[in-house]
Amino acid sequence: MGNTKVNNYSKKKLKTDKEKEKPSGGEHTIRSKKKPSQNDIKLLIKGLCDENGLVRRSHAETLAQVGKAALPELTKTLLNSKNVIQRRAAAKTLKLVGDPTALPHLIKALTNDSDSVVQFSAAGAIAIFGEAAVNHLILVLESQEHTEMQYGLAAWCIEFIGAKAPNAIKKAAKSKNTNVKSAAISALEEHIRQSQDQGAIELVESAINDTAENVQIEAIKLVGKLHRIESLIPTLILKLKNKSPDIRKASVLSLMQLNINEAINPLKDLLKIEKDKNVRKIIKLAIDKIYN
């Protein structure tokens, strides 16, 4: 019975009521909208725990039409509901609402909720806010209190934002924190591809020799994806002699992606002495691909 009431409300109550009046003097039509009450909003939010996904989606879309007025109840539901389905739906609904004032609450859900799907849904919502989200995400990456998955989701958000906030990403690429720096370097791909920003390219050139291994690896991967930073090809070849198998592997993969003929002999030389089985497999694959 409760769900029927919610469904009826979702379909009817929140549709804009357009009442046409004809004022004297031939004035333009006046339209009025009825604002939903907090009780109406609570009724819609109750429907976010419905077992039927289509019903939940209907309520989410209606709440999105309500907009900012729904934020207090939505954020309270996201952070406090005992129903995990409702928390997941609340995060997705906040994405549809699209109001950046929800960012602190979404960050809290990303870093504190016990359910991985809620964390993923929160990340998906955070990423749409572009530059407004970057500083929030940096704080997550700088913290030492979160899980690897949470760091990974924050890094994914920064990469997704990428070219939508180039100045914020370039600033982050200069961070002293290696988690922030590596995420930002990876996020420069689309911006460099679109603009050939020399300042961004110089950040990659610097990062490829960074003291932190994870920063080096992200820069090496980025060079392989871009196909344009020719000045860094000799550096990639030198990286084949690096002590880290992960750096050697990343370098081999990038050289393979770039199809660099002059890397054939260095790759053959590396194959003679390489002890890591995974790296050996990739070297053989790279040699074969470049040859053909």
C-alpha positions as CSV (number, residue, x, y, z in Angstrom):
1,M,0.0,0.0,0.0
2,G,2.9,2.3,0.9
3,N,4.6,1.7,-2.4
4,T,1.4,2.4,-4.3
5,K,1.2,5.8,-2.6
6,V,4.9,6.5,-3.5
7,N,4.4,5.4,-7.1
8,N,1.3,7.5,-7.6
9,Y,3.1,10.5,-6.1
10,S,6.1,9.9,-8.3
11,K,4.0,9.9,-11.4
12,K,1.6,12.7,-10.6
13,K,2.5,14.9,-7.7
14,L,5.9,16.2,-8.8
15,K,5.0,16.9,-12.4
16,T,4.9,20.6,-13.0
17,D,1.4,21.9,-12.6
18,K,1.0,24.4,-15.4
19,E,-2.0,26.5,-14.8
20,K,-2.8,29.0,-17.6
21,E,-4.5,32.2,-16.6
22,K,-5.7,35.0,-18.8
23,P,-5.1,38.3,-17.0
24,S,-6.8,41.4,-18.2
25,G,-5.0,43.5,-20.7
26,G,-3.7,40.6,-22.9
27,E,-0.7,39.8,-20.6
28,H,1.4,36.7,-21.2
29,T,0.4,33.4,-19.7
30,I,1.4,32.9,-16.1
31,R,2.6,29.5,-15.0
32,S,2.9,28.4,-11.4
33,K,4.7,25.4,-9.9
34,K,3.8,23.6,-6.7
35,K,6.8,23.0,-4.5
36,P,6.9,19.6,-2.9
37,S,6.9,19.5,0.9
38,Q,9.5,17.7,3.0
39,N,7.0,15.0,3.7
40,D,6.6,14.5,-0.1
41,I,10.3,14.3,-0.4
42,K,10.5,11.8,2.4
43,L,7.9,9.7,0.8
44,L,9.9,9.6,-2.5
45,I,13.1,8.8,-0.6
46,K,11.3,5.9,1.0
47,G,10.8,4.5,-2.5
48,L,14.6,4.3,-3.0
49,C,14.6,1.1,-1.0
50,D,12.0,-0.6,-3.2
51,E,13.2,-4.0,-4.4
52,N,12.2,-3.1,-8.0
53,G,15.0,-1.3,-9.8
54,L,12.7,0.5,-12.2
55,V,10.7,1.8,-9.3
56,R,13.8,3.1,-7.6
57,R,14.9,4.7,-10.8
58,S,11.5,6.5,-11.2
59,H,11.8,7.9,-7.7
60,A,15.4,9.0,-8.3
61,E,14.4,10.8,-11.4
62,T,11.5,12.6,-9.7
63,L,13.8,13.6,-6.8
64,A,16.3,15.0,-9.5
65,Q,13.4,17.2,-10.7
66,V,12.9,18.4,-7.1
67,G,16.6,19.4,-7.1
68,K,18.3,21.2,-4.2
69,A,15.3,21.0,-1.9
70,A,15.8,17.2,-1.8
71,L,19.4,17.4,-0.8
72,P,19.1,17.4,3.1
73,E,17.0,14.3,3.1
74,L,19.0,12.6,0.4
75,T,22.4,13.2,2.1
76,K,20.9,12.1,5.5
77,T,19.8,8.9,3.8
78,L,23.1,8.3,2.1
79,L,25.0,8.6,5.3
80,N,22.6,7.2,7.9
81,S,20.2,4.7,6.3
82,K,20.5,1.1,7.5
83,N,19.2,-0.1,4.2
84,V,22.1,-0.6,1.8
85,I,19.9,-0.6,-1.3
86,Q,18.6,2.8,-0.2
87,R,22.1,4.2,0.4
88,R,23.2,3.0,-3.1
89,A,20.2,4.6,-4.7
90,A,20.7,7.8,-2.7
91,A,24.3,8.2,-4.1
92,K,23.0,7.6,-7.6
93,T,20.2,10.1,-7.1
94,L,22.7,12.8,-5.9
95,K,24.5,12.3,-9.2
96,L,21.2,13.0,-11.0
97,V,20.5,16.1,-8.9
98,G,24.0,17.4,-9.8
99,D,24.4,19.9,-7.0
100,P,28.1,20.3,-5.9
101,T,27.0,21.1,-2.3
102,A,26.6,17.3,-2.0
103,L,30.3,16.7,-2.5
104,P,31.4,16.5,1.2
105,H,28.6,14.0,1.9
106,L,29.6,11.9,-1.2
107,I,33.2,12.0,-0.1
108,K,32.2,10.8,3.4
109,A,30.2,7.9,1.8
110,L,33.2,7.0,-0.4
111,T,35.6,6.8,2.6
112,N,33.3,5.6,5.3
113,D,30.5,3.4,4.0
114,S,31.1,-0.3,4.6
115,D,29.5,-1.3,1.2
116,S,31.7,-1.3,-1.8
117,V,28.8,-0.6,-4.2
118,V,27.9,2.6,-2.2
119,Q,31.5,3.6,-2.5
120,F,31.5,3.0,-6.3
121,S,28.2,4.9,-6.6
122,A,29.5,7.8,-4.6
123,A,32.7,8.0,-6.8
124,G,30.5,8.0,-9.9
125,A,28.6,11.0,-8.5
126,I,31.8,12.8,-7.4
127,A,33.4,12.6,-10.8
128,I,30.7,14.6,-12.5
129,F,31.5,17.7,-10.6
130,G,34.8,18.4,-12.3
131,E,37.1,21.0,-10.9
132,A,34.9,21.4,-7.8
133,A,35.7,17.9,-6.8
134,V,39.5,17.9,-7.3
135,N,40.5,19.3,-3.9
136,H,38.1,16.9,-2.1
137,L,39.7,14.0,-3.9
138,I,43.2,15.2,-3.2
139,L,42.4,15.1,0.5
140,V,41.4,11.5,0.2
141,L,44.6,10.6,-1.7
142,E,46.7,12.4,0.9
143,S,45.2,10.6,3.8
144,Q,46.7,7.5,5.2
145,E,43.5,6.2,6.6
146,H,41.8,4.7,3.6
147,T,41.7,1.4,1.7
148,E,43.5,0.7,-1.5
149,M,40.1,0.5,-3.2
150,Q,39.2,4.0,-1.9
151,Y,42.5,5.4,-3.1
152,G,41.8,3.7,-6.5
153,L,38.3,5.2,-6.8
154,A,39.6,8.7,-5.9
155,A,42.4,8.4,-8.5
156,W,39.8,7.2,-11.1
157,C,37.7,10.3,-10.3
158,I,40.6,12.5,-11.0
159,E,41.4,10.7,-14.2
160,F,37.8,11.0,-15.3
161,I,37.8,14.7,-14.6
162,G,41.0,15.2,-16.5
163,A,40.7,17.7,-19.3
164,K,37.6,19.3,-17.6
165,A,39.9,20.8,-15.0
166,P,43.4,21.1,-16.5
167,N,44.8,23.8,-14.2
168,A,43.7,21.9,-11.1
169,I,45.1,18.7,-12.4
170,K,48.5,20.3,-13.4
171,K,48.7,21.8,-9.9
172,A,48.1,18.4,-8.4
173,A,50.8,16.9,-10.6
174,K,53.3,19.0,-8.7
175,S,52.2,17.6,-5.3
176,K,54.7,16.2,-2.9
177,N,52.3,13.4,-2.2
178,T,53.0,10.5,-4.5
179,N,49.4,9.2,-4.5
180,V,48.2,12.6,-5.7
181,K,51.0,13.1,-8.1
182,S,50.6,9.7,-9.8
183,A,46.8,10.2,-10.2
184,A,47.3,13.6,-11.6
185,I,49.9,12.5,-14.1
186,S,47.6,9.8,-15.4
187,A,44.8,12.3,-15.6
188,L,46.8,14.6,-18.0
189,E,46.3,12.3,-21.0
190,E,43.2,13.8,-22.5
191,H,44.3,17.3,-21.9
192,I,47.7,16.8,-23.6
193,R,45.9,14.9,-26.5
194,Q,43.6,17.8,-27.0
195,S,45.9,20.8,-26.5
196,Q,49.5,19.7,-26.7
197,D,50.0,21.9,-23.6
198,Q,53.8,22.2,-23.3
199,G,53.6,22.8,-19.6
200,A,51.7,19.6,-19.1
201,I,54.2,17.7,-21.3
202,E,57.0,19.1,-19.1
203,L,55.3,17.7,-16.0
204,V,55.3,14.2,-17.7
205,E,59.0,14.6,-18.6
206,S,59.8,15.4,-15.0
207,A,57.6,12.6,-13.6
208,I,59.2,9.9,-15.7
209,N,62.3,10.3,-13.6
210,D,60.5,10.9,-10.3
211,T,62.0,9.3,-7.2
212,A,58.7,7.6,-6.5
213,E,58.1,4.4,-8.5
214,N,54.4,4.8,-8.8
215,V,54.8,8.3,-10.3
216,Q,57.4,7.0,-12.8
217,I,55.1,4.1,-13.9
218,E,52.1,6.4,-14.5
219,A,54.3,8.8,-16.6
220,I,55.8,5.8,-18.6
221,K,52.3,4.5,-19.3
222,L,51.1,7.9,-20.4
223,V,53.9,8.3,-22.9
224,G,52.9,5.0,-24.4
225,K,49.3,6.2,-24.8
226,L,50.0,9.5,-26.3
227,H,52.2,8.5,-29.3
228,R,53.5,12.0,-29.5
229,I,56.2,12.8,-26.9
230,E,59.1,11.6,-29.1
231,S,61.7,13.3,-26.9
232,L,60.9,10.7,-24.2
233,I,61.5,7.6,-26.3
234,P,65.3,7.4,-25.4
235,T,64.3,7.7,-21.7
236,L,61.9,4.8,-22.2
237,I,64.7,2.7,-23.7
238,L,66.9,3.5,-20.7
239,K,64.2,2.5,-18.3
240,L,64.6,-1.1,-19.6
241,K,67.7,-1.3,-17.4
242,N,65.8,-0.1,-14.3
243,K,66.1,-2.3,-11.2
244,S,62.3,-2.4,-10.7
245,P,60.5,-5.1,-12.7
246,D,57.4,-3.0,-12.7
247,I,59.2,-0.1,-14.3
248,R,60.8,-2.4,-16.9
249,K,57.4,-3.9,-17.6
250,A,55.7,-0.5,-18.1
251,S,58.6,0.6,-20.3
252,V,58.3,-2.5,-22.5
253,L,54.6,-2.1,-22.9
254,S,54.9,1.6,-23.8
255,L,57.6,0.9,-26.4
256,M,55.4,-1.8,-27.8
257,Q,52.4,0.6,-28.0
258,L,54.6,3.1,-29.8
259,N,56.0,0.5,-32.1
260,I,59.6,1.8,-31.7
261,N,61.9,0.0,-34.1
262,E,65.1,1.3,-32.3
263,A,63.9,-0.5,-29.2
264,I,64.3,-4.0,-30.8
265,N,68.0,-4.5,-29.9
266,P,67.7,-3.1,-26.4
267,L,64.7,-5.5,-25.9
268,K,66.7,-8.4,-27.2
269,D,69.5,-7.5,-24.8
270,L,67.1,-7.3,-21.9
271,L,65.6,-10.7,-22.8
272,K,69.0,-12.4,-22.4
273,I,69.3,-11.3,-18.8
274,E,65.7,-10.8,-17.6
275,K,64.7,-13.1,-14.7
276,D,61.2,-12.0,-14.1
277,K,58.8,-14.4,-15.9
278,N,56.1,-11.9,-16.5
279,V,58.5,-9.3,-17.9
280,R,60.1,-11.9,-20.2
281,K,56.7,-12.8,-21.7
282,I,56.0,-9.1,-22.4
283,I,59.4,-8.6,-23.9
284,K,58.8,-11.5,-26.3
285,L,55.4,-10.1,-27.2
286,A,56.8,-6.6,-27.8
287,I,59.6,-7.9,-30.1
288,D,57.2,-9.9,-32.1
289,K,54.7,-7.0,-32.5
290,I,57.4,-4.4,-33.4
291,Y,58.9,-6.8,-36.0
292,N,55.5,-7.3,-37.6
